[in-house]
C-alpha cells in the first residue's frame, strides 16, 4: 500500500507541476461552460419557453386533446404557442423564425382516427432552431402514441362487447380528448431539466475529465519511453502497485478538478448542481467510470502519444453522443439508446434526477456508472498489465 | 550456491522469436568483486542484466541474489540489488532530492533514514548544491551521476550498471569509473556491462566475454590473455632492408614470428621487454636504421578478436 501511495504522490506532484493539467481540467471547462451557457443556455433553461406554432384545421376531439396538451406545456412554462390559420402561414412563420417549429393538425384528423384509418400530424421545423424542432417532434410523437392507445382501447372494448357500436365514436373521442400521458411526462421532463448553466457546466466538466483520467496509462507508457520503467519494476514492489498508484493519482486529480469545477461554475456562472452529497456520489462514480474507460482505451497503445490520441477520439465521441455539448439524442430513440453507453449521459441524467428528487434517486445512475467502471477495468486489465512488462 | 557469491547465474537462456538473445550464460559475482560483461552492442548484455534483475523471465536457467531466487515476481532479492539502467532512469521534472526520496521509499526507506541517505548520496554524487533544482536543468553528466546515485540509496549488496558511460563526456565518465572503484573497494559487488575494453580492464576483477548471446570466456585479464596464447606485439619502423631485419629477428630466441606489413616489421614476441635490446642490436647489424620501435601487450581486444573472429568495435 505504501508503494501505491508513493507512486500516486509522485504522479500527482508531476501533474501539478505540469500547467497543462490546470488548463485542461479547470480553465478550459470553466471558460467553455461560460461561453456555451451564454450562447445556448436559454435553449435548455427551464425558464425559457420554446416558440411553436399550432394550426388546428381538424377542430375535432383529437385536436382538442392536443390543444389540452399544449395548454399544459404552456402552463408549465415550456411552450409559447401561437395559432395560425393554415399550414402555409405556419410555414412562413417558421421560415421567418417567428417560431422555432409548428404543429399542423390537418382537416379530418379526428375522423380518420375514429374510423381507424392512418392519420398524419405534421411538424414543421426550422433548421436554425433544430433543438426546438426536435423537442416539438418528440411532443408530437408522444401525443400520436397516446392517440393510438386511445383508439386501440376503444376498438378492443368494441370487440369485447363492452361498448356498443354507437358508443364507439364517443369513447374514441374521449380517449383522444383525455389528458394524454404525454402531458404528465412533459411536466416531469420540465422538472428534471438542468438549467443551461448547470447542463453545460456538468457536460463540459465530465468531457474534460476524460483527458485527465486517462493519464494513468499514458503516464505508464511515458515511464517506458522515459526510461524509468525498468527502475520501477526492479524495485521491491509488486507490479500491480505501479498501475494502482498511477490509477489512484488519476482518480484523485480528476476528483480535485471536478470539485473545483463544481464550486467554480456555481460561483461564476450560477450553475445549480443540486444536493452536494448526491453530486459527490455521481462525481465519484463518473470519475471511476471515465478512468476505467480511458485507461482501457489507452492500454491498446504502444506509446504515450498514441494512447493520448486514441483517448482523445474516444473522449470526444462519447461527449458528443452522451450530450456533453448539446442534447444530441433528444427526440431520436437510436441516439438516445447509444447515449446510454456513455458515462456522460448517465452522469447528466443523474444530475437532472437529483434536481427533482433526493439523493437516493441518483443511486441507479451511480450504479450504472460503477458497472461501467467494472466492465471497462475487466476489458483493459490484461492490456494494462502488458504496459508494466519490461 | 556457494556462500561467497552474491550473484549466481546458471544456464540462462532467453529467446525472442527466432533470435537466441542469451544462450546458456553462467557466471557469478563475489562480495566486493567487480565482474564485467564485455561485448559489442546486441551481444546479450542488457538481456542478461534484465534477467538478473527480475525484469525479464528467463526461458531456462536460474538466478540467485544473496542466496534468494530472483524471478519477475520475487520481491525479497530485489532489496539487495541496485540497478543503473542503460538509459537515464530519472524524472526530469523532479529535483535530485525528490528523485532520490521517491525511489528510496520504494525500497522501504522512510523518515530520518531516508533524509540522511539522500543527503549522503547527494554528497557522493556531487549534487548537494543542486539538490533542489529539477533534474531537467542538469548537464548530461550530472544526470548520469544522479542515475547512479539512485541505485546506491538503499545500500545494495549488488550494484548492476548497464553501460553507464555511454554518451558521457570524458570528465563525467572518469567520475563514474572512480565512483565504481570506490564502491567496489568498500565491499559492494558490482556487475558492470560495457563495450569499452579500457573500462573493463580498469574496473573489473573478472571479465566475461559475451557475443551473440554466448559467454565465450571468463576470467581475469591475465587468464583471458593466456587462454588465447597471447604474445606481445613488437612493431619497428626504419630505413633499410625491412625483410633482412625481419629475418634477423626471427633468429632471436623469444621471437615466435616476424614479417613485414604496412611498411613496418611486426613480430610476435614472448616477453618483449627483455627481448627488445637484443632485437634493436640485430636490426642494426642487419643494416636497418631504426626510427621507431613500439611494444604492445595483448589486451582484451586481442582476446575478443581471437574468440569471436572480429574486433570489439566492429
Interface residues (C-beta under 8 A of the other chain):
Chain A: X2 X3 X6 X7 X10 X13 X14 X17 X18 X226 X227 X228 X230 X231 X232 X233 X234 X235 X236 X237 X238 X239 X390
Chain B: X50 X53 X54 X55 X56 X72 X73 X75 X76 X78 X79 X81 X83 X85 X87 X88 X89 X90 X91 X92 X93 X94 X98 X102 X103 X105 X106 X107 X108 X150
